[in-house]
Amino acid sequence: MQTLAKQLANQLSYDVRELTHDDEDQIYQLQKQQQDYFDLFLDHQLTKREAVADLDEVASEATADQKHYLGLFKADKLVATIDLTIDYPAPQLVWLGQFFVDDTSISASERQQILNQVLATLKKLTAVQVQLLVLKADQDSQQFYTQAQFEPVSETRTKAGSVFMDAVIYQKTL
């Protein structure tokens, strides 16, 4: 069976592969462009260590082989990252972590097309729902996922950085 990255690479006009520590500099460069997001919960500029933490973090009660931290590359430049945990927190459910794009390389409509293709690919792999958490203070992400037809299903508090913040769990049935 093809890996998730290979399946997505066949569907998207990007080179798609699992990110590794060899990609730390590019991950940091991409995430530094998202400082407005990180300002919601950090009282400082994003550090490289914080930017690359997702390389090794796995959700509680998930295993490392369930996690897919994917990079989308155009001419060897990282232009998007998407963090997926398959069959989490339940079978046939996918947890979508961060989804960042390089706004200088990817338009809003291309960002939407990437998400749509990721969802279509997950559906082919028997996923039935995708869930994610959006900070209430993150109006841009709330708008993006609402436009992508994700629905808010519950509210919670989450630790972001060192502070607790209100958040919304969004869900989409595939």
N, C-alpha and C positions, 0 to 999 in steps of 0.2 A: 504494500500500500504506500502511496506517495505521502510524504510529510505534508503537514498543513502549509508550510512555507512554499513547497513546490506547487501545491495545488493553487495557491493564491498567485504565485508567479505566472502560472499558465493563464490566469484570468485577468491579471492587471498588467499595465504597461510599465512595470517596475521590476527590478530584481528584488526578490523577497527572500530573506533568510533569517534564521534565528540569530539574535544579537549575542555577542560574547564580550568578554573583557577587552578584546582587541578593538572593539568599537567605542570604548569609553570616551575618547576625545570627541567623536562625532555625536554621541548621545548628549554629552554636555553642551556642545555647540547648539544643537537643536533645542534642548530644553531651556537654555539661556534665553532663547527668543520668547519663551512663555513666562517671562518674569511677572507679568500682570497676574497670571494664575497663581504663581508661587507667593506673590505679595499678599494673597488672601490669608495665608497662614504662616508665612516666614517673616521675621523681622530683620532679615538680611538678604543679600543677594544669594541666589542659589549657588551652592558649592558643587564641585565636581563629585564629591563623595555622595551627596544627596541625589544628584542627577543619575548616578549609575547604581544606586541601591537596588532598583528593581531587577537588575541582572541576577541577584542572588536571593531576593525575597520571594517566598512562596506562601500563599495564603494558609492560615491555620487549617488543619484537617485536609490539606491537599498535598499531593506528592509532586516532586520536581518534574516528573514526566507529564503531568497534567498542564504544566505551565508552558506557554509559548510567547516569548517576548520577541516579537518580529520587527525587523527593520525593512523599510522599503527604500531602495536605492535607485538613483538616476545618475548614470555615469559615475559610479562609485561614490556618490555623495548621498548621505543619509537624509532623506526628505520626509520621512514619517516613521513613527513607531506605534505599535499597537501591542498591548499586553493582554493576553487571553489566558484564562484558566478553564480547561475543558472538563465537563462533568463535575462542576463545582458551582454552588454548594450541594447540588444533587445531580443524579444521572440525567443526561440529555439537556442540562442547563450549562450555559457558558457565562462566566463572569468576565466582563470587559473592564480591564483596569484603565490605565492611561492610553489615550489616543492623541498623539501630538503630530502636527504637520509643520513643515517649514512653509510659512505663509508667503515667502518670497518665491517659492518653487511650485506650490500647490494652491490652486484657487479654492474658494468655498465650494463650488460645484464639484471640483475634482475630489475634495475631501468627502463630500457626500457620496460620490461614486465609489470611492475606496470602501467606505463603510458598507454600502449596499452590496458590494461584491464579497466582502468578508462575511456578511450575514448570509448571502446566498450559498457561499462555500460551506459555512457551518451547518446550514440546513441540509445540504447534500451529505454531510457527515453524521446525520441523524440528530443534530441538536434541535430542540423544539422551542427553547426560549433563551434570550440573552438578557442578562441583568447588569446594571452598573450603578455606581454611586456618584452623585453630583452634589457638590457643596451648594447650599442655598445661596451663598454669596456669589457663586459663579453663574451669573446671568447668561453669559455667552454660551456656556455648555448646556444650560437648561434649554435655551432656545434651539440650539443645534439638535439635541436629542429629541425634543418635542417635534421639530420639523421632520426628523427621521422616523416619526411615528412610534417613539418609545412613550410609554405611559407611566406616570408616577404611581407607584403602588404602596409606598410607605415612607414615613419620615423617621429619621434616626439622628443620633449624635455620633460623631466619629472623631478620632484623634487625627489631626492633620498637623504634621510637624510636632510641635509640643503643646498645641492648643486643641481643645474640644470645640467642634463646630457642628451646626445643624446641617443636615444633608438629606437628600431625597434619593430613594432607591427607584430607579427607572427599570422598566421591563418591556421587552418586545417579544411577542410570539412569532415564530418563524413559519 
